[in-house]
Amino acid sequence: MTGAEFDHLYGEAEPELVAASAGARQYSPLFPGSPDLAKAPPGSLNGLAMLAPPGTLERRFAIAEALRALAPGAKLMALAPKDKGGSRLAGDLRALGCVFEETARRHHRICVTQGRGDSGAVAAAIEAGAARFIVSTGLWSQPGVFSWNRIDPGSALLTAHLPALKGAGADLGCGIGALSLRVLASPAVSRLTMIDIDRRAIEMAGRNVSDPRAVMLWADARAAGSLKGLDFVVMNPPFHEGGIENQALGRGFIGCAAGALRSGGVCWLTANRHLPYEAVLKPLFKRVNLIAEDGGYKIYEARK
Ligand SMILES: C[S@@+](CC[C@H](N)C(=O)[O-])C[C@H]1O[C@@H](n2cnc3c(N)ncnc32)[C@H](O)[C@@H]1O
């Protein structure tokens, strides 16, 4: 697209839109193990291609971190599908004081700049997208993590129906730890493995949950094969990837829970009412009970 290959990436854009060098380094917080762009020394990167995230505060934060990390004259290519933040990219770059060129291709808007923007505007965007304590939830959070500034209604409904659990368990897709805190309120819980694919969520969970029984993993839950023989799993499974509905994710989470539980172990799950999870749960569990249905959400208890 631009003629040059990028050695540094944030997110995974279509290869038709971004040419990445072999061994290009990934900085997205959604790729477990990737380095944090905020920790790249200022002026150290020779160029970066970013599939910009859809949320405004998160997107401006990520673009600002990239501008801070780029060497003078290095190229930033920021792109996004038109309806997932792409149509706002030009405004973002303008607000950050960048001179840029904009093109459109394959339903994406693509902006390329070689300036480092206005340092005051860049610093302000970094501050606006940074981690913070949310008084109304009593939790640390950051724009970009799931339901970042309010408790998700599905999770609130699960919390209201969850009994005091016992033994060793896991919170798959733990986010910033809202469900985990409820689980750990039971003194009979001996260990809780909290897994999320988002580095920021795990960092915030680390601030929110200071309990020696909790172990936090920045990982893809579907690949966490080490979870075996658990007494319980709790989850509010994701069903969006890159802003697009993907029911296979939820099915993968349910399969992972079934594989991680001992016989007789229990999975507590909350889901949007429209998701067809009952049909996924039934072949994998001995008993599936619909415990509650309210406000567009369903709560299931599935016994292995
Ligand atoms: C619906 S949210 C629930 C978050 C939290 N449990 C709550 O109740 O607020 C789903 C979470 O799953 C995480 N997630 C998405 N895909 C994942 C994957 N493959 N492995 C682990 N976590 C994932 C997301 O980052 C998000 O935090």
The ligand as an SDF file (V2000), in Angstrom:
LIG
                    3D

 27 29  0  0  0  0  0  0  0  0999 V2000
  -17.9420   -9.7500   28.1990 C   0  0  0  0  0  0  0  0  0  0  0  0
  -16.3600   -9.3580   28.8170 S   0  0  0  0  0  0  0  0  0  0  0  0
  -16.4990   -9.8230   30.5270 C   0  0  0  0  0  0  0  0  0  0  0  0
  -15.4810   -9.1520   31.4110 C   0  0  0  0  0  0  0  0  0  0  0  0
  -15.6730   -9.3860   32.9230 C   0  0  0  0  0  0  0  0  0  0  0  0
  -15.6900  -10.7970   33.2490 N   0  0  0  0  0  0  0  0  0  0  0  0
  -16.9400   -8.7380   33.4080 C   0  0  0  0  0  0  0  0  0  0  0  0
  -17.8390   -9.4890   33.7540 O   0  0  0  0  0  0  0  0  0  0  0  0
  -17.0120   -7.5070   33.4290 O   0  0  0  0  0  0  0  0  0  0  0  0
  -15.3700  -10.5940   28.0950 C   0  0  0  0  0  0  0  0  0  0  0  0
  -13.8940  -10.4850   28.4030 C   0  0  0  0  0  0  0  0  0  0  0  0
  -13.2340  -11.5320   27.6710 O   0  0  0  0  0  0  0  0  0  0  0  0
  -12.0010  -11.0540   27.2060 C   0  0  0  0  0  0  0  0  0  0  0  0
  -11.6140  -11.9080   26.0600 N   0  0  0  0  0  0  0  0  0  0  0  0
  -11.9960  -11.8210   24.7560 C   0  0  0  0  0  0  0  0  0  0  0  0
  -11.4600  -12.8250   24.0360 N   0  0  0  0  0  0  0  0  0  0  0  0
  -10.7200  -13.5560   24.9180 C   0  0  0  0  0  0  0  0  0  0  0  0
   -9.9360  -14.7330   24.7830 C   0  0  0  0  0  0  0  0  0  0  0  0
   -9.8110  -15.3620   23.6190 N   0  0  0  0  0  0  0  0  0  0  0  0
   -9.3160  -15.2120   25.8840 N   0  0  0  0  0  0  0  0  0  0  0  0
   -9.4300  -14.5820   27.0860 C   0  0  0  0  0  0  0  0  0  0  0  0
  -10.1590  -13.4690   27.2680 N   0  0  0  0  0  0  0  0  0  0  0  0
  -10.8090  -12.9750   26.2040 C   0  0  0  0  0  0  0  0  0  0  0  0
  -12.2450   -9.6070   26.8750 C   0  0  0  0  0  0  0  0  0  0  0  0
  -11.0380   -8.8620   26.8920 O   0  0  0  0  0  0  0  0  0  0  0  0
  -13.2240   -9.1960   27.9880 C   0  0  0  0  0  0  0  0  0  0  0  0
  -12.5350   -8.6710   29.0880 O   0  0  0  0  0  0  0  0  0  0  0  0
  1  2  1  0
  2  3  1  0
  2 10  1  0
  3  4  1  0
  4  5  1  0
  5  6  1  0
  5  7  1  0
  7  8  2  0
  7  9  1  0
 10 11  1  0
 11 12  1  0
 11 26  1  0
 12 13  1  0
 13 14  1  0
 13 24  1  0
 14 15  1  0
 14 23  1  0
 15 16  2  0
 16 17  1  0
 17 18  1  0
 17 23  2  0
 18 19  1  0
 18 20  2  0
 20 21  1  0
 21 22  2  0
 22 23  1  0
 24 25  1  0
 24 26  1  0
 26 27  1  0
M  CHG  2   2   1   9  -1
M  END
$$$$
